[in-house]
Each structure stands twice: as structure tokens, then as C-alpha cells.
Amino acid sequence: MIRKLAAIIGIMFIAPAQATPLDTASWAHWTSSANGNFTQGSNTINVTYAGNTFGVDYGSYIYNVPTSFTSAEVTNTPETNGTLLMTGGTNEINGFHFSQAVVDPIISLFSVGQSGLPVTFNFLNDATFSIVSQGAGNWGGGLLTQSGSSITGWEGNGLLKFIGTYTDILFTIPNYEYFYGATVGAIDAIPPASVVPEPATYTLILGGIGLMGWTAHRRKQGVILDSHKNAPSFL
């Protein structure tokens, strides 16, 4: 009996019940071409943009092929939160600055380059990221390719996920084209550093420990009674 209870409690500690993590993104809501905000966990992140832009487009038509801008972790596009419009063509350093550190930020790119006219985003400071989805956009299908810290598009649309903690994401866009764009955000729930059991799990664990103690006590009493029954009589 004790061995069975110990095994059950061990399983509880290995795979405790836990809340289902959120799998949506909080995309920057741009109040202007320089200022926006989004959330991660319980934190409101203010984001400022400095660099090449000629405005913000709040149209949802940009993301009318949602599968090109979503993934298993990011199930919603930026929609009407706004997207910064760019033309590039300079050596200017552009960048998103966050008011506090953001874990694994994400960037959505749309209409980067066109057939026969590639456009490259060169991310600085050894930024680490991957293309997690891509495909057609409002102006047709295209392609994004990654080479180290650079992304090149031929009418490319897609979703980038950066790995690590960032307060700034800096990049250059040396190729001119009218026009393409980007926005930034984060997966709303930060993955926990360690798994913490829910209160109900603690109740089960404590109950199991208590039952083990009660069972051990009963067995000890039984051994004492049996020794009295079998003790020789000196009367």
C-alpha cells in the first residue's frame, strides 16, 4: 500500500497539473509611427520606433492570408493594430526600443521586396531568430529567406521569432522599394521557468502523505499487538 502511494505521489511531482499557457500574441498598437505598446504577461511594454518610415497602415487587408503570419504559438495576426510603412534604401539604423526587457519578441513582415527586386533586413548585434511562418500576402505569393541575421524577401510575408531577451531590435534596410512594412509584439504569456503545481495538486499530495503516515502508524500498532499476543506467559 505504501509503495503504491509513494509511486502516485512521485508521479504528481513529475507531472503536476498546470494551467494551459496562452498561445496568442500581443501585437503593438501604434498610436503614431513612433510610439506604441503591447503586453507580455502582466507587463505593459511601451515601444518606440526610430528610423525609416512614412506612416502607419491600420488596414486588416495586409494580413488577409492569416496562415502566412501565424504559427502554433502565435494564433492571431496584428490585424488593425497598425503596421509601420517603409521604403528603405539608406544606411540608416532603424530600431524598436522596449521600455523593459521582452522575452522572445516577434516581428511580422509584409510585402518585403518583389519579383526581381529583393529587399533585405539586416538585423544587428547578432540577433538570433527564425522564420516560423511565411507565404502569400495581399499582393500575391512570395518568399523570405534567412542568411545568418539577415532576411531577404521577394514579395515576402512572414513571422519572425527572436530568441532571448531584448530591449532593442536594430536593423538596416539598404534596398529601396515602395513599399513594405513591419510591426512587433510578443507572445502574451511568458513560459514559466519551472512548473509549479496547482493548489488542487498540493491537496492531493498532502492527503497522500497523511494517508501514508496513518497507514504506517496502524502497521506499527499491529506489530506491537502481535508481539504481546505471542509473548510467553510468566504467570
N, C-alpha and C positions, 0 to 999 in steps of 0.2 A: 504493500500500500504506500509506504513512504517513498519507495523508489519511483512509483508511478506519479506521485505528486511532485517529486523533485523534477522529473522529466517534463511535466506540464509547465511548471514554473520556469524551467530553463528555456522552453520554447517561447514563453511570454516575453522573457528578456531579450531573446534573439529577434523575435518578430512582433514587437508590440503594436497594438492598434494605434493608428495615427490619422490625423486629418488629411483629406485629399488635397494636394497642393494645387494652387491656382495655375491655369495654363493659358492665361490671357496676358496681353501686353498693355502697358500704359504708354501711349504714344504722346509725344509733346504736343500740347495745344499752343499754337503760336498766336500770341496777341499782336505781334508785329514781326517783321523779318529779322529782328534782333533778339526778341525775348519770347520765352515760352516756359512751360512747366509740365511735369508728369509726376507720377508717384512710383515708389518702389517700397513694398511693404507698407509701413505706416509713415514713411517719409515723403514729403513733397520736395521734389527736386526742381529748382529753378535752373533753366538752361539759357545761356546766351550764345548767339552766333555772331561771329565776326568773319567777314570775307566776301567772296564773290556772290552776289545775289541781286535780283532786280524785283523781288517781291515774294508774295506768298499766294499759293493757289489753294483755296478751300474746297475745291470740287472733288466729289467722290468718284468722278469718271476716271481719275488717274488709276484707281485700283479696281477697275471693273473686271479684272481676271484675278479674283482673290487668291487662287492657289499659287500664283506667282509671288505672293507677298506674305504667305503664312507657312506654318510648319506644325509639327506635333506640339511644340511648346508655345508657339505664337499663333493663336487661332483667330485673331482679328487684325484687319488692316488699319492703317492710320485714318481711313475714311475722311471725314470733313474736319479733322483737327488742323489741317494746313500742311503744306509741303513747300519748302524753300525752292525757288526757281533760280537756276544758274546758267551761265553761258561759258564760263571758264576762259581759257586762252591766255592766262598770265602765270607768273611765277609766285603770285600772292599765296601766303599761307592762310588757309581757311580753317575754322575750328569751332567745335561745340565745347563750351565750358560749363561744367556742372557745379552747382553750389555745394554739393557734397559728393563723396565717392559713390559711384554707381557700379554695381556688380553685373558683369556680363551684359553691357549695353547692346542695343540692336539698332541697325540703320536700314531704312528702306530706300532703295534707289529706283528711279523710274526714267525710262526713255534715254538711257545713257548711250550716246553715240547713235549712229545709223549705219546702214549697209554701205560699206566703202569709206566710212568716216568714223573710225574708232575714237572713243574718248576714254581716258584713263584717270582714275582717282588714285593718287599715291598717298597712302597713309604713313604718317611719320612716327618716329620714336619706337620703332619695332613693334607696332601694334599687331596683336595676334587675333585673327578672326577667320571665319569660314563662311562660304556661301551656303545657306541652309535651304534656300528655295529660289527658283527663278523660272522665267517663262515669258509668255506673251503679255503685252500691255495694251493700252488704249490705241496705240499706233501699230499694232501687229506684234509678231513674234520676234525674238532677238536672242542675244547670247551675252552672258557675262563670263569672263574667265579670270582666274586668280593666278598671280605670279608673285610669291612672297607677300609683301604688304601692299601690292597694287591690284586694282580691279579694272579691267578693260571691258567696255561694252560696245556692242554693235546693235543698237536699239535694245539695250539690255534692261531688264527689270528684275528685281530680286530683293532678297532679305539677307542681310549680313548679321552674324552674331559674333561679337567680340568676347574674348576670353580673358577674364581677370577683372581688376578693379581700376576704374578710370575716373579722373576728374576733368580730363581734356582728351578730345579726339581731334587731331590735327591732320590736314591733308592739303595737297595741291592738286589742281585740275588744269594742266597746261594746254589741253586741247579745246579750241573754240567750236561750239555748236549751239545753235539756237533751237531748242533749249532742252535742259534736263533738270533733274531735281533730287532732293534728298530730305529725309527727316529722321529723327532719332527718338528712342524710347528705351524701355526696359521691361523685362518680364516682371510682372507686378509682385509676385511672391518670391522672396529670396530663399533658395533652398537651404534648409536647416543644416548647420554644421554637424549636428548629431541628432539621432532620432530620440525623441522624448515620449514616453508612454502617456496616453490619455488618462484622466482620473479614474475611469472605469477599469483600466488595466491595473492601476495601483491597488484598487479594491480587491480584484481577483488575486493578485499576488499576495497581499496581506492576509486575505482569507485562507489561501492555500498554506501559508506559513503557519497561521494559527492552527489549522487542522492538523498539520504535521506535528506541532508541539503537543496538541491534545492526544493524538494517537500515540506518540512516544511516551507520554505520561501514563496512558492506560496500559501500555505494554509493560512499563516498569512496575506498575501496581500488580499486574498479573504475575510477574516473575516473583515478587515478594510474597504474594499469597500462595503461590505454588511451593515456595521454599518452606513456608510454615506448614503446609499440608504434609510435606514429605519429611519434616524434621522428626527425629526419633523421640519417643516419649521417655522421660526420666522419672515418671510417677510410679 
